[in-house]
């Protein structure tokens, strides 16, 4: 093998394997892998992928459920110099074809139960569960002895969640991801003694790059679940097998709403991480009251920055529950106006970033890349406020701010007011076209009790300036979300626009 300096994604695992080869690295179902065994499996999987005729720089899509095989596939692509393309296993049809086609993936690693959804001309290799899958062929494969990737090489095309438009492939280098792992380790207090459970989809950047890979870097023992199943999560916590959990607000809300939540012994849970979408302040207050011993961390960012940009630590929550914290180790951020000039602290503006964690741009999208990267800074599309102590609060997505009668209304503020009503389980606030108001502030609510639209409008008017209150309330059974828990407001606007 041609030796490099090791600042690569797979180098993170290699170093842990040399340091603690016998320590348990990953558990999935009935299988367990020590660090030494996992590193060996990644090496053999890299050989298998190169034996398929793939060359450095080729794109390899991964289309599977959470599993140890998905992790091994990602690290094997990294070791072999291939560009990994994680694909949401819920995508089908045109959405799936868009990512496979735009990325130019020459091979798809797929779970057998999903392979039938792929385009007919796709070249497919099973990840697991067949006699000829990547996982089952590992014992017969030789260890990888090819050249190592360079730190500036692309490791992954990380497709954005597409909450406002078609997903774009953020080009992530090994250098960017390794920097992000160190930021995560320091900001989230990760250590070898942690026992994290990874239940969010591994194709999503938060679970993979903020938690699983940094946890492997420090030598922790990791449990991978197929999905964030409430029964399984509480059992793992209660029996002491795991002590830290990352989940979006929807999962935390679901856990807290279970009938047995108050009676389960959750004292062994030490760290609670939330993010991927905005946590309503009233919900966070309820969780902290119910679990006063728990250290809560708010994790914020986006795919293009690896994805961790800011963290609000456990000792920083008091008095600033709506804040997403301060920037992590390798991130610099500003809040600017439409002309790119800094706005005073306390004034809303777009948050922009400069960081070695940033992507190199969007795959095959030069115009979108030029628009996002201006004057040496990445323009996030998030509307934020910075205070004099350096704490950021996300007000809204720039595209989600509502222009109602010429006055700008931040949807998050209205959503927080709605969540203080006991009959509101979830709420999303959007702007819908209106002849009088330009955009009418509209609340889409999932109720958990008897309530009328007029009652909710009056409830908001009692807490906010009246012009911010919804003009209309629509009741639904569920809100559309992507796999990370983000509400797809674009779908709501399309659905309710006449």
Residue, then its C-alpha position, 0 to 999 in steps of 0.5 A: x500500500x502506498x503510504x500517506x499521512x493518514x488524515x483520511x476518513x478511514x484513517x480515523x478507524x485505523x488509528x483506533x484499531x491500532x490503539x485498542x484492537x480488542x475493544x468492542x467497536x460496533x454492535x448490530x443485532x447479534x453481530x459484534x466487531x472489535x476495532x481490529x475486526x472492523x478495520x480488517x473488514x473495511x480493508x477486505x471490503x475495499x479490495x472487493x470494491x476495487x475487484x469490481x473494476x472501480x477506480x479512485x474517484x468513481x462514485x458508489x451509491x449506498x442504498x440500505x437500512x442501518x446496519x454494520x454493512x452500511x458502515x463498512x461500505x462507507x469506510x471501504x469506499x474511503x479506503x479505496x479512494x472511491x466517492x461514497x454517495x449515501x441515498x435515503x432508503x425511502x426514496x423511489x422513482x424520480x427522486x432516487x433516479x435524480x441522485x443516482x443519475x446526477x452523481x454518476x454512480x457506477x455501482x449501487x450497494x443495496x439491501x436486497x429488499x430495496x434493490x427492486x426500486x432501483x432503475x433497471x440499468x443500475x449495477x447492483x451489489x447486495x450489502x448483506x443477506x445474500x450468499x454473494x453480498x459484500x458482507x458475506x464475501x469478506x472472509x475470502x477477500x484479501x486485505x487492501x494493498x492499494x494506494x491511500x486517498x489524499x486528504x484533499x480527495x473527495x470522500x462523499x457526495x452528501x446530498x442535501x435534504x431538499x426541504x426547499x428544492x431538489x437535493x444537491x450533492x455537497x462535495x465533502x473531502x477527507x480533510x473537511x470530514x476529519x476536521x468536523x470529527x474533531x469539532x464534534x469530539x471537543x464540542x460534544x464531550x465524546x470519550x472512549x467511555x461513552x456507549x452511544x446508540x445510533x438510531x437515526x439513518x446512517x445515510x444522514x450526515x448528522x448520525x454518521x458524521x457528528x456521532x458515529x465516526x467521531x465515536x469510533x475516533x475516540x474508541x467508544x463502543x457503538x450500538x447501531x439500530x435499524x430505526x429509532x424504535x421507542x421500545x428498543x431505545x428505552x430497553x437499551x437505556x434501562x439495561x445500561x447498554x447505552x448511555x447517550x442518544x442523539x435524536x431529532x425533536x420528533x423522536x424526543x417528543x415521541x419518547x416523552x409522550x409514551x405512557x411508560x416514559x415516566x415509569x422507566x428507569x432512565x437514570x443511566x442515560x447521561x447525554x441527550x443530543x438533539x438537532x437536525x430540526x428546531x426543537x420547540x422551546x416548550x418541548x425542551x422545557x418539559x424534557x428538562x423538567x422530567x429528566x433533570x439529571x440529563x446533560x442536553x446538547x443542541x447540535x446545529x448545522x447543515x450538510x455543507x459544513x459536515x454538518x456540525x456548526x454550533x453547539x449549545x452545551x449542557x451548562x449553557x442552556x439556562x436563559x437561552x433555550x432557543x439558542x443553538x449555541x456558539x461555533x465549534x472548534x473549526x467554524x467561523x461564522x458571521x451574521x450579514x445583511x443582503x449586501x454581505x455586511x455584518x449586522x449589529x448583535x441582536x439584529x437578524x441576518x443570514x448566517x455565513x460560514x468559513x471553515x475547513x469543514x466546508x464542502x468544495x461546492x455542489x457536484x455538477x452545479x457551478x451556478x449554485x456553487x457560485x451563489x452559495x460561496x460568495x466573498x470567501x464565505x458560505x451563505x447558509x440560507x439560515x436567518x439568525x441573530x447573534x448576541x454579544x456573547x457569541x451565541x447564535x439563535x436561528x430565527x428561520x430559513x431565509x426562504x421560510x420567512x413570511x412576508x405578510x402585508x409587507x411585514x416579515x414574520x419568522x415562522x419559528x416564533x409563531x410555532x413556539x407560541x403554538x407549542x405552548x397550547x396543550x392541545x398542539x402536538x406539532x405545528x408548522x407555520x408557512x406563508x400561503x399566497x393571499x390577495x390582501x396580505x401577499x402571504x398569509x401566516x398559516x398554521x398547520x397543526x397536528x392536534x392532541x386534544x380538542x381545539x379550534x382554529x379560532x382558539x389557537x389564533x387567540x392563544x398566539x395573539x395572547x403571546x405575540x404581537x397580533x399581526x404575527x398570529x395565523x390568519x388561518x389554521x389547518x389541521x392534519x394527522x401528520x406533518x411531512x418530514x424527511x428522515x432527519x425529522x425536518x418538516x418539509x414546508x415546501x410540500x405543505x406550501x404545495x399541498x395547500x396552495x390553491 
